[in-house]
Amino acid sequence: MMKRKSRTDAGYAEAEATESRRIVQEQQSLLRLTTEGPSNIDSKDFCGAFAALGLDNSWDSKAFKKDFKIDIKTLTDEHVVFDMIGIDPPLVNAFRRVLIAEVPTVAISRVTIHQNTSVIHDENFAHRLGLVPIKFEPDLLESRHEEADFTDQDSVLFKLHAKCPQGQKQLSVYSRDLRWTELSVHQREQLKEAPPAPVDGDILLAQLAPGQEIECDCYCEKGIGKDHAKWSPVCTAFYKLHPVIRFEKDIVGKDAEDLKRCCPMEVFDVEDVPQLGKRAVVRNARNCTTCRECLETFPGQEKGLFLGKAKNHFIFSIESVGQIPAPELFERALIKFKEKCQTAKENVSHRRGAATK
């Protein structure tokens, strides 16, 4: 005869299954750092990977909308730092790539050099001019065809003329010496309130000796970083996983002092606890660079220190070159990202429609 499972056995099995689900969920959400290296690096994307445990890890748009959050930490014209929570790495990286390569700006595209008697070769000088960031709204210009001439609809013009007089030791030529020249009466009226200009007027372009001269015309047009880095609107756009630091058991006394001392980023602090004495606490987890000094210089792993990173929590940083304020870059990248998603959706629908015919 078959014996029925007792309630005790059933309860034990249920507790074991619950613990297994908890472990799997932690492995899916946390990357652990140890003295031997990182573990739990990957996340299982196959929707049936944990079906035996009763876990469904398939992607759900409703759950994504509910759980996804953006928490802004720093907001200035030059720098934006925010947390993206509840999102997968491919989407975060796609947003980073859009920022670097697909948000349009205006930059010097063609340089016509009429005179250059300085020691800088024409090609090097033109390249240096191209990297001068220009503060101008790109939406005011149309995109120029590669073979087309420059017009007032798709370009703006800067002129540069500098000559070092005899008797003067040297003359420094800066980006502020670039003078905007309208290409038409319409352009002059359109841009007179906010004329194009270099982001910074103190960028050194050349140094002229007595008698040396530079004269050139610089045509600017709209472009994207995918075509050339001079059109990229960001100094840096990067993300990192948010550190997760916790104590699985208290680190007290001299160990707490040693842990605080070994961390170069001042992540840890020591607090006085009644009847316990000095105890280590996490003061600022965001400062952690995961250098693992707390695991190697100090035996943190043996003392109960957990060091890891959340796989779906990203610290994102945007630093603007200056053509477009960083908060606007964030918004424009989101709009561009949305357009790309819509294009991908339409392509998939078109292919499905073609396949059913």
WOQUIGI-V338465 format. One record per residue. N is the residue number from 1. RES is the residue in one letter. PHI is phi as a letter, one per 20 degrees, with the letter a starting at -180 (none if undefined). Layout:
N;RES;PHI / N;RES;PHI
This chain:
1;M;none / 2;M;e / 3;K;e / 4;R;f / 5;K;f / 6;S;f / 7;R;f / 8;T;f / 9;D;f / 10;A;f / 11;G;f / 12;Y;f / 13;A;f / 14;E;f / 15;A;f / 16;E;f / 17;A;f / 18;T;f / 19;E;f / 20;S;f / 21;R;f / 22;R;f / 23;I;f / 24;V;f / 25;Q;f / 26;E;f / 27;Q;f / 28;Q;f / 29;S;d / 30;L;c / 31;L;d / 32;R;d / 33;L;d / 34;T;c / 35;T;f / 36;E;e / 37;G;p / 38;P;f / 39;S;c / 40;N;l / 41;I;f / 42;D;e / 43;S;c / 44;K;f / 45;D;e / 46;F;f / 47;C;f / 48;G;d / 49;A;f / 50;F;c / 51;A;f / 52;A;f / 53;L;e / 54;G;m / 55;L;d / 56;D;d / 57;N;d / 58;S;f / 59;W;f / 60;D;c / 61;S;f / 62;K;f / 63;A;f / 64;F;f / 65;K;f / 66;K;f / 67;D;e / 68;F;f / 69;K;b / 70;I;c / 71;D;d / 72;I;e / 73;K;d / 74;T;c / 75;L;b / 76;T;c / 77;D;f / 78;E;e / 79;H;b / 80;V;c / 81;V;c / 82;F;b / 83;D;e / 84;M;d / 85;I;d / 86;G;n / 87;I;c / 88;D;e / 89;P;g / 90;P;g / 91;L;f / 92;V;f / 93;N;f / 94;A;f / 95;F;f / 96;R;f / 97;R;f / 98;V;f / 99;L;g / 100;I;f / 101;A;d / 102;E;c / 103;V;e / 104;P;f / 105;T;c / 106;V;d / 107;A;b / 108;I;f / 109;S;d / 110;R;c / 111;V;c / 112;T;d / 113;I;e / 114;H;e / 115;Q;b / 116;N;b / 117;T;d / 118;S;f / 119;V;e / 120;I;e / 121;H;f / 122;D;g / 123;E;f / 124;N;f / 125;F;f / 126;A;f / 127;H;f / 128;R;f / 129;L;f / 130;G;f / 131;L;e / 132;V;f / 133;P;f / 134;I;d / 135;K;e / 136;F;a / 137;E;f / 138;P;f / 139;D;f / 140;L;f / 141;L;d / 142;E;e / 143;S;f / 144;R;e / 145;H;f / 146;E;g / 147;E;e / 148;A;e / 149;D;f / 150;F;f / 151;T;c / 152;D;f / 153;Q;e / 154;D;c / 155;S;b / 156;V;c / 157;L;d / 158;F;d / 159;K;d / 160;L;c / 161;H;b / 162;A;b / 163;K;b / 164;C;e / 165;P;f / 166;Q;f / 167;G;n / 168;Q;e / 169;K;f / 170;Q;a / 171;L;c / 172;S;e / 173;V;d / 174;Y;d / 175;S;f / 176;R;f / 177;D;e / 178;L;f / 179;R;d / 180;W;f / 181;T;c / 182;E;f / 183;L;e / 184;S;a / 185;V;f / 186;H;g / 187;Q;f / 188;R;f / 189;E;f / 190;Q;f / 191;L;d / 192;K;f / 193;E;f / 194;A;b / 195;P;f / 196;P;f / 197;A;a / 198;P;f / 199;V;f / 200;D;c / 201;G;e / 202;D;d / 203;I;e / 204;L;f / 205;L;d / 206;A;a / 207;Q;c / 208;L;d / 209;A;e / 210;P;g / 211;G;n / 212;Q;e / 213;E;b / 214;I;c / 215;E;b / 216;C;b / 217;D;d / 218;C;c / 219;Y;e / 220;C;d / 221;E;b / 222;K;e / 223;G;b / 224;I;c / 225;G;f / 226;K;f / 227;D;e / 228;H;a / 229;A;f / 230;K;f / 231;W;e / 232;S;f / 233;P;e / 234;V;d / 235;C;f / 236;T;b / 237;A;b / 238;F;b / 239;Y;b / 240;K;b / 241;L;f / 242;H;f / 243;P;f / 244;V;c / 245;I;c / 246;R;b / 247;F;d / 248;E;f / 249;K;b / 250;D;f / 251;I;d / 252;V;c / 253;G;m / 254;K;f / 255;D;f / 256;A;f / 257;E;f / 258;D;f / 259;L;f / 260;K;f / 261;R;f / 262;C;f / 263;C;e / 264;P;f / 265;M;d / 266;E;l / 267;V;f / 268;F;d / 269;D;b / 270;V;c / 271;E;c / 272;D;e / 273;V;d / 274;P;g / 275;Q;m / 276;L;c / 277;G;n / 278;K;f / 279;R;c / 280;A;f / 281;V;c / 282;V;e / 283;R;e / 284;N;b / 285;A;f / 286;R;f / 287;N;f / 288;C;f / 289;T;d / 290;T;l / 291;C;f / 292;R;m / 293;E;f / 294;C;f / 295;L;d / 296;E;d / 297;T;f / 298;F;d / 299;P;f / 300;G;f / 301;Q;f / 302;E;f / 303;K;e / 304;G;o / 305;L;e / 306;F;d / 307;L;c / 308;G;b / 309;K;b / 310;A;f / 311;K;f / 312;N;d / 313;H;c / 314;F;d / 315;I;e / 316;F;d / 317;S;c / 318;I;c / 319;E;d / 320;S;e / 321;V;f / 322;G;p / 323;Q;f / 324;I;c / 325;P;g / 326;A;g / 327;P;f / 328;E;f / 329;L;g / 330;F;g / 331;E;f / 332;R;f / 333;A;f / 334;L;f / 335;I;f / 336;K;f / 337;F;f / 338;K;f / 339;E;f / 340;K;f / 341;C;f / 342;Q;f / 343;T;f / 344;A;f / 345;K;f / 346;E;f / 347;N;f / 348;V;f / 349;S;f / 350;H;f / 351;R;f / 352;R;f / 353;G;f / 354;A;f / 355;A;f / 356;T;e / 357;K;f
